[in-house]
Amino acid sequence: MKADASPPAPEPFERAPVRLPSTPQRPQRGVFGRMAFALRRRIWIVAGTIALGFLTAAVWTVLTPPRYTAEAVLQIEAGDDPASAPAADATAALETEATLLRAPNLGGRVVDALGLASVPEFVSKVRNPPDDPDLAARTMREAAIATLRERTRVHRVGRSLVLRVGVSTSDPELSTAIANALVEE
């Protein structure tokens, strides 16, 4: 027999296992862990937002004029025996008194008594006063009354027969004077 000169048949080869580059396994994180990771990745955005918030608050604090609120307390008399007075009558009396405290005619008396028509804070809404002095004075008085009504707050204290009257202005003495004048009128 003649020897076969052909090359031997290749043997079936085995594949070597493919090794992927190893990636570090992240530990399993809970909700807070994922949030903390997201915040760390965006630390400059978070820091910038916080800085912008502080800057805005600082500018607002510097530019906003201070406001002072003075409060006066007014007790409503309920007849001879408060225990015998019906609750509806007491509530009606309190609502009436609260309405009267914010009424334009009472505001006008307080504006006249304290000279609020000449206080710039109370007449700042009047841009171009009329040329006629009488009309200008009346316009300033009406503007002061409107501002006084806007800055006056009347609240009932709990379920009592007491009203709390608060007035806010940029001057603490003026706030006190107005609150006392409203209650005394």
C-alpha positions in Angstrom: 0.0 0.0 0.0 1.0 3.3 -0.8 1.2 5.9 1.8 -1.2 8.8 1.3 0.7 12.0 1.0 -2.3 14.2 1.9 -2.1 16.1 5.1 -3.9 14.6 8.0 -7.4 15.8 8.6 -7.5 18.6 11.1 -8.7 17.7 14.4 -11.7 19.5 15.7 -10.5 22.4 17.8 -11.9 23.6 21.0 -12.9 27.2 21.4 -11.2 29.0 24.2 -13.6 30.8 26.5 -13.9 34.5 25.5 -12.9 36.7 28.4 -14.6 40.1 28.4 -12.7 43.0 30.0 -13.7 43.0 33.6 -16.0 45.8 34.7 -16.3 46.6 38.3 -19.6 45.5 39.7 -21.5 48.4 41.3 -22.9 47.6 44.7 -26.6 47.5 44.8 -27.9 50.8 45.9 -31.2 51.7 47.4 -33.3 54.8 46.4 -31.2 57.1 48.6 -28.0 55.7 47.3 -29.0 56.3 43.7 -30.1 59.8 44.5 -26.8 60.5 46.3 -24.9 59.1 43.3 -26.9 61.3 40.9 -26.3 64.4 43.1 -22.5 63.7 43.2 -22.4 63.4 39.4 -24.1 66.8 39.2 -22.4 68.6 42.1 -21.7 71.8 40.2 -25.3 72.1 39.1 -26.5 71.6 42.7 -23.9 74.0 44.1 -24.8 76.6 41.5 -28.5 76.4 42.3 -27.9 76.7 46.0 -25.6 79.7 45.5 -28.1 81.4 43.3 -30.8 80.8 45.9 -28.6 82.4 48.6 -27.7 85.3 46.4 -31.4 86.0 45.5 -32.3 85.9 49.2 -29.5 88.3 50.1 -30.4 90.8 47.4 -34.1 90.6 48.4 -33.2 91.2 52.1 -31.0 94.2 51.3 -33.5 95.8 48.8 -36.7 95.2 50.7 -37.6 98.0 53.2 -38.4 96.7 56.7 -42.0 96.4 57.8 -43.2 96.9 61.3 -46.6 95.7 62.4 -48.2 97.1 65.6 -51.2 95.4 67.1 -53.9 96.8 69.3 -56.5 94.7 71.1 -60.2 95.7 71.2 -62.7 94.0 73.5 -66.3 94.1 72.5 -68.8 94.5 75.3 -71.6 92.0 75.1 -74.5 93.4 77.2 -74.8 92.8 80.9 -74.2 89.1 81.1 -71.9 87.7 78.3 -72.9 84.1 79.2 -76.6 84.8 78.4 -75.9 86.6 75.1 -76.6 84.4 72.1 -73.5 83.4 70.1 -75.1 84.8 66.9 -75.5 88.3 68.5 -71.8 88.3 69.6 -70.6 87.1 66.2 -72.7 89.8 64.5 -71.3 92.5 66.9 -67.8 91.4 66.2 -68.3 91.4 62.4 -69.9 94.8 62.6 -67.0 96.2 64.6 -64.4 94.6 62.3 -66.1 96.2 59.3 -66.3 99.6 61.0 -62.5 99.4 61.8 -61.8 99.2 58.1 -64.5 101.7 57.0 -63.4 104.7 54.9 -64.9 107.3 57.3 -62.9 105.9 60.3 -59.8 105.8 58.1 -60.4 109.4 57.1 -60.6 110.5 60.7 -57.3 108.7 61.5 -55.6 110.1 58.4 -56.7 113.6 59.4 -55.7 113.1 63.1 -52.3 111.8 62.3 -51.6 113.8 59.1 -51.0 110.7 57.0 -51.9 112.5 53.8 -48.4 114.1 54.0 -46.5 110.9 54.7 -44.9 109.8 51.5 -45.4 106.1 52.3 -49.2 106.6 52.3 -49.5 108.8 49.2 -46.9 107.0 47.0 -49.7 105.9 44.6 -50.4 109.5 43.5 -48.0 110.0 40.6 -49.1 113.4 39.3 -51.2 115.4 41.8 -53.6 117.9 40.3 -52.6 121.6 40.1 -55.6 122.8 42.1 -54.5 122.7 45.8 -57.9 121.7 47.1 -58.2 118.8 44.6 -54.6 117.8 45.3 -55.2 117.7 49.1 -58.4 115.6 48.5 -56.6 113.2 46.2 -53.7 112.8 48.7 -56.2 112.2 51.5 -58.1 109.5 49.5 -54.8 107.8 48.6 -53.8 107.8 52.3 -57.2 106.3 53.3 -56.9 103.6 50.6 -53.3 102.7 51.7 -54.4 102.7 55.4 -57.2 100.2 54.6 -54.8 98.0 52.7 -52.4 97.9 55.6 -54.9 97.3 58.3 -55.7 93.7 59.4 -58.5 92.9 61.8 -58.8 89.4 63.3 -60.9 87.8 65.9 -59.0 86.2 68.7 -60.2 82.6 68.9 -63.9 82.4 69.9 -63.6 85.4 72.2 -65.1 88.8 72.0 -61.7 90.3 71.3 -60.5 91.8 68.0 -56.8 92.2 67.2 -56.1 95.2 64.9 -52.7 95.2 63.1 -51.2 98.0 61.0 -48.0 97.6 59.0 -45.7 100.5 58.0 -42.0 101.2 57.6 -41.9 103.1 60.9 -42.7 101.3 64.2 -43.9 104.4 66.0 -46.2 105.3 63.1 -47.6 101.7 63.1 -48.3 102.0 66.9 -49.9 105.4 66.6 -52.2 104.3 63.8 -53.2 101.0 65.5 -54.0 102.9 68.7 -55.9 105.6 66.8 -58.1 103.0 65.1 -59.0 101.3 68.3 -59.6 104.6 70.2 -61.9 106.2 67.5 
